[in-house]
Amino acid sequence: MFVSNTDLIFEKKEEKVSKSGNPYVTLHFIDTKNYQRLEFFADENLTISCGEGAKCKVVLKAERRGYSTNLNCLSITAA
């Protein structure tokens, strides 16, 4: 697992449906230190204890899929 160590702002949680009809959730963050926007898929056991627009800490889980590694978000907590 990986824990963020920069100032991230939780922007929004977005629920979508794939072309094949499977629901999924994406989480959007703003990295104020590196001036970047980050997006991660939510894990099925996602816990959020931080409001949108607030500084937060993010815990990510790495999963191997084929030849690539995906980072899924496990939890979002207030910083």
C-alpha positions in Angstrom: 0.0 0.0 0.0 1.0 3.6 -0.7 0.2 6.7 1.4 0.3 10.1 -0.1 2.8 12.6 1.4 1.9 15.7 -0.5 -0.9 18.2 -0.2 -3.8 16.7 -2.1 -7.2 18.2 -2.3 -10.2 15.9 -2.8 -12.0 17.3 -5.8 -14.8 14.9 -6.5 -16.2 11.3 -6.7 -17.6 10.3 -10.0 -19.8 7.2 -10.6 -19.9 5.9 -14.2 -21.0 2.9 -16.2 -18.8 1.2 -18.7 -19.9 0.4 -22.3 -20.4 -3.2 -21.2 -22.7 -2.0 -18.4 -20.4 -2.4 -15.4 -20.5 0.4 -12.8 -17.2 1.9 -11.6 -16.1 4.9 -9.5 -13.3 7.4 -10.3 -11.8 9.7 -7.7 -10.3 13.1 -8.7 -7.6 14.9 -6.7 -5.6 18.1 -7.1 -1.9 18.1 -6.3 -1.2 21.7 -5.2 2.6 21.1 -4.9 3.2 19.8 -8.4 0.2 21.6 -10.1 -1.3 18.3 -11.3 -4.7 16.7 -11.4 -4.8 13.0 -10.4 -7.4 10.4 -11.0 -7.7 6.9 -9.5 -10.2 4.1 -9.6 -12.0 3.3 -6.3 -11.5 0.0 -4.6 -14.6 -1.9 -3.7 -13.9 -1.3 0.0 -13.4 2.4 -0.3 -13.8 4.6 2.8 -14.1 8.4 2.6 -13.9 10.5 5.7 -13.0 13.8 4.0 -15.3 16.3 2.3 -14.9 17.5 -1.3 -12.6 20.5 -1.5 -10.6 19.6 1.6 -7.0 18.6 2.1 -6.6 14.8 2.4 -4.4 11.8 2.7 -4.9 9.0 0.2 -4.1 5.3 0.6 -3.6 3.4 -2.6 -3.4 -0.3 -3.3 -1.2 -1.6 -6.2 -2.7 -4.5 -8.3 -1.0 -6.3 -11.1 -3.1 -6.7 -14.3 -1.3 -8.4 -17.1 1.9 -6.4 -17.8 0.7 -3.2 -16.0 0.2 -2.1 -12.5 -3.1 -0.4 -11.4 -3.4 1.9 -8.4 -6.8 1.7 -6.7 -7.8 4.1 -3.9 -8.6 2.3 -0.6 -9.3 5.3 1.6 -9.4 9.1 1.7 -9.0 10.8 5.1 -8.7 14.4 6.2 -5.2 15.8 6.5 
